[in-house]
Amino acid sequence: MAEIKMSYIFIEKLEHESKGIREILLEIIDTVAQNRDEELISVGNVDIKYRIIQKQRSKRCFLEMVSTARVNKAVSALQKVDGALLKSEMQKYYYSIKDYDGISESFCKRLYPMYAEFERSIRSMILFILTKAYGSNWKNETVSEDMMNVIRENAKGNVPLNQVLENMDMKMLESYLFDKRDIDYSAKINSDLSAENLEKLEKSEICEIIENMRPTSLWERNFEKIGKQDKWEKRILEIHDMRNKVAHQKTISNEEFTDSRKKIKSINKDLEKAIDGIREDNFTEYSVVDILGNFAVLVGNMKNIIQNQAAKDVVFGFNAKIQEVLGFSIEEYNKNMNNALNNLNELLSINFKRTKFEIAKSINEIYGDFAISRAIIKMGSDVEKLTHNMKLNYIDDDFDDKS
């Protein structure tokens, strides 16, 4: 259980005809408290320890309240007293200054780890994508010299490559990702659209070069696979202002806390998903895309080899079904990659004068070597129906050499 403290300084604004500030404050507190004695206030079955300090004939008064109940209960109880003090009609008699805002402190403490996760995650995502696109030259290719000068100035010296993004505050990082960048038109015209090239280029190719000369942002050039810029820019900007409040321990309302918590959890979840996908694509030896790519190439090579229409139906039906079951275990799939490709290579050398029965049997063997039986069980009966139908359609009394 954490201790949550609220304290205020009250200054007399208008003298009451019969009550001092202390008496006015206690009267307001009694409107929301079930019980009160000299040390404790009970609000919603939550005990709040309080004290009011005021010198005789002083126009200033100090109020402190502390609760050690569970965080949510303590916050709720203190908010009721806080709201009463700040919204009472009796407020015409005093100025109120919140000296210590433990409610906002509680919100900041709960939001801060989420914002820390966000900043680390977005830097991680940027590095995964840019190092793949530009290698070790990513800084020179994407960070302008003007921006680097600001980074060096803030860091008071040269900045190592691995600390470039760390030395960008959020405003600079947003500018880095989303600001449109002009193109060196003169260089483009003299190279891509030189007189020599124009004689060789088709109209569509010239239009594409011109289109690529439009000012674009770093996000548009490199991050579109994650999502459209307008969507991500809006989400990041929405959490920016609250992030500053959290970082600088400013006042946060209950509504702001609830809304911000929802948004930051959502964007962190999407960043984690994006990073997992990029990491798999960047560093896994065989990705699902690679495997399906190889399979597609092999199937493509079969188009002119396989003359039997029934055999074509089997091969291309199998290829289509593989693409439908991308949700199965990548580890299981990768583990059996070599066996699968070996069998596919054997399939290429099949004498296609074999019976349809033999071709169907070979395809079923490949199907088994992809070792996705567990995934098939999890995914339901669709793939099982494929195998079943293959057997029904091709392994029957009509499958003989008469056809």
N, C-alpha and C positions, 0 to 999 in steps of 0.2 A: 504493500500500500504506500502510495506516494503522498507527500505533504503538499497540499495546494493552498497557496496564500493569496489573499486579496487585501490590499491596503489603500486607503484614500486620505487625502487632505481636503477638508471642507473649510471654506472661508465665507464668513457672513456676507450676504449680498444685501439683504433687507432685514431690519430688526423686527422680530416678532413681538407682539404686544405682551405675551406672557411666557414664552418658551425660549430657551436657548437652543443652540445648534444640537447639543447632546440629546436633549429631550425630543427634538424634532426627529433626529435620526432613529432613536429607539421606537418612536411611534410608527415610523415607516417600516422598520424591521418587523414589528409586531403584526403587520398586515399580511406577511407571508410565513411567519413562524408559527408552529404549533405550540411550542413552549419556549420560554426564555427565563434564564436566571442571571446572576451576576457574571457568569463566565461562559455559559453555553447557550447556543440557539439551536433549536431542533427544527429542521426544515425537511419535510418529506421523509421522516425517520432517519435523517442524517444529522449527526451532531457537528456543530461548527463552534469552535472556540473563538471568542471575540474579546476585544478590549477597546475602550474609547478613552482617549487621553485628551484633556483640555485644562489649561490653566484658568484660574479664576479671572473673570472679566476679559478673557482673550476672545478675539473674533475668529480664531482658528481652532480646528478640532481634528484629531487624528483617529481613524478607525482601522482596525486590523482584524481580519477573519482568517482562520486556518482550519482546514478539514483534512483528516487522515483516513477518510473512508475510501472505498474503491474509486478509482479515477472518474469513471462515468457518473457515479452517484454524487461524488463530491462536486464535480463540475456542474451538474444539474442543480444541486442545492444552492451553490454559490451564485449561479446565474440568476436564480429567482430573487435573491437578495440584491444582487447588482442591478437587475432590471428595476426593482422597486425603488432603489435609491436614485437611479438616473432618470426615471420617468414620473416620479411622484409630482403631484400638484404643489407640494410643499417645496419643490426645488426653487421656487421663486425667492426663497429666503437664503439660499446658499449657492456658492460656486463649488463644483466638485472636480477634483483632480485625481485621477487614478495613479497612485504612487507605485503600486506593484500589481501587475496583471498576471496572476497565476493561471487563470483560465486560458489566456492566449499562450502562455508559456507551455501549458499542457498540449495545446493544439500544435504548437511549433515542434515540440519534442517528438510528437507522433508523425508529423509530416516530414521532418528533416531527413530521416533515413530514406524515405521514398524519393526525395529530391536528390539526395546523394547518389542513390542507385540510378536515377535518370541521367545525371550528368556523366557518370562513369559509363553507362550503357551507350549513350549517344556517341561518346568519343570512341568507344570500342567499335561500334558499327561503322563509323567514318573510316577508321583505320583499316578494317577488314576490306572495305570496298576500294579505297584509294590505293592501298598497297598492292592489291591485285591489278588495278588498272594501270598504275604508274611505277610500281616497284619502290625502290628506295628514293626515287626522284619525285615522290608524291608531293613533297612540300614545294619544290621549285615549280611544279606543274600547276599547283592549285592555290598557293598562298601568294598574294601580290606582295611586291616589295614594300609598298606603303603599309600594308598590314603587318609585315614582318618587322618594320621599323617600330611600330607601336608595341608589338610583342617584346622586342628587345628593350625598349624603353621601360615598359612595365616590369620586366625581369631584371632590369639594371645590368644588362650584359648579353652576351651571346646565349642562345637557347639551344640545347641539344635536340636532335630530331625527335626523340621520344617524349619531349616536353612541350612541343609546339602547341598542341591542342590544349594541354593543361594550362597554358598561359593565355588562353582566350577566355574572357568572361562570357556569360551567356549571350549578351548583346552582340559581341563580336562573332561568336559562333553562329548566331542566327544570320548575321550579315554574310559570313563566310559561306553558308549553305544556300541562302535564298536570294541574295542580291544578283541582279542581272549583270553580266560582264560583257563589255564591248569586245568586238572582234577586230583584229588588225586587218581591215578591208584591203589595204594596199598590198599587204603580203599575200593575202588569199588570191587577189586578182592576178598578181604577177606569177603566182605558182599554179594554183588549181585552174584558174581561168585565163591562163596565158593564151596567146594567139595560136600557139602550136597545139595546145590541148583542145581548144575550141573546135579545131578542124576534126578532131577524133571523137569528141563527146556527142552523145545523143541529147535530144532536148530534155528528156526526163532526167538525165544525169546532171545537166547544167542546172535544172530547177532544184535538184537535191542539194547541190553545192551552194546555191544561193540561199536556200532554206536554212542550211547549216550555218550560214553567216549571220543569222539573226542573233541579237544579244540573248544569251541564255545564262541560267544560274548553274552553279556547281551541282545542285540537286537534280536539275533537269538533265544534265549531261551524264551523271553517274549513279543517281539514286532512284530513278523512276521504277526500278524493279521492286523497291520497297513500297512504293505508293506515290500517288500524285502529290506535287509540291503544295498545291493549295490546301489540301487536307492536312498534311503534316505541319505546314507552316502555321495554320490556324490553331492546331492542337498545342504546338510548342509555345506560341505566343500567349495562349490562354493561361498556361501555367506559369508564365514568366513573372507576372506582377505578384502573384502569391508567393512565388519562390523568393522574391526580394523581401517580402514581409517575414517569411520564415527565417531567412538568413539573418535579418536584422532585428528579430524578436519584436515585431510590431503587433499592434492590436489586430486580432482575427476574430470574426464573429463565428457563431455556431454554423450559420448557413455557409459562410466561406469555407470553413473547415470541411464540412460534409461534401460540398461541391468539388473542392480541390482534391480531397482524398480520392474521390471517385475518378476524376480525370487523370491524376498521376498514376493510380493503379492500372488504369486502362492503357496508358501510353507505355508504361514499363513492361506490361505484359506483351504488347505488340513489339517493342524493341527486343525483348528476350527471344520472341519467336523469330524475328528477322535475323538476329545474330546467330541463332542456332542453325538456321537455313544457310546463311552465308558461310559459316564455319564448315558445315558439312560439304558445301559446294567447293570451298577453297582448299580444304586439307584432307578430305577423305580420298583414299586411293581410287575407289570406284564408287561413284555416286549413282543413284537410281537413274539420273538423266544419262550418264555415261553408258550404263548397261542397256537401257532402252535404245539409246542411240546406236550402239553396236548391233543390237537385234534388228533395228529398222534397216540398217545398211545391209545386213545379211538377207533379210526378207526382200529388200529391194533387188538384190542380186538374183533372187529366185524368180523374179517376174518373167524373165525370158527363158528360164530353164524349165520351170514347171509347166508342162503342156496340159496335163490333166486338170480339168476344171474342179473336180472334187478335191484333188490334192491342194489346189490353190485355196479353196474354201477353208480347208483345215488349217493351212499355214497362216493365212491372213486373219482367220478367225481367232487363232491362238494369239497372234500379235496384238489384235485389238483388245482381247481380254486381259492380257498382261498389263496394258496401259490403264485398264479399269481398276486394277488392284494395287495401285501405288501405295496404299496405306499399310501394306504388310511390313514386317521387320526388315529394315535396311541391313542390319548385321547378318541376319539369316540369308538374305539375298546375296550380299557380297561374299559370304563364306563359300557359296556354291557357284560363284561366277565362273571359275575355270572349267568345272565340270559341264556347266551349261553351254559355254562357248565351244568346248570340244565336241559336244554332241551336235551343236549347230553346224560346226564345220563338217562333221560326218554326214549330216543331213544334206549338205551341199553336194557331196560326192555320191549321193544315192542315185542309183539307176532308176530313172523315173518311169521305166517300163514295168517296175514292180506293181504289184496289185495295190489297189486303194487301201486294202486291209493293212499291208505292210507299212505304207506311208503313215496311216493313222496311228499305228503302233509306235513308230519312231517319234512322232510328235508327242505321244503320251509319255514316252520315256524322257524326252526333254522336259516336259511339264513336271515330271517327278524330280528331275535333277535341279530344278530351281528351288527346291526345298521350301516351298511356301505353304505346306499343308496346314501348319498351325494357323497361319494367317487366314487361310481359306475357311477354317472352322470358325474363327472369330468374325469373319466378314459375312457369314451366312451361307446361303446355298447357291448364290449366283455362279460362282466358279465351279462348284460341284456339278451344277446343271450343265455347264459347258462340257465337262468330261463325260458326263452321262449321255448327253446328246450326241457327242462325237462317237461314242460306242454304239448308240442306237442307230445312227445314220450310216455308219461305215462298217460296222462289224455285224453283218446280218447275212441272211441267205443269199441276198442279191450281190454281195461283194465277192465276186469270183472273176475269173479271167474272161468271162463272156463279154463284159462291157468294153 
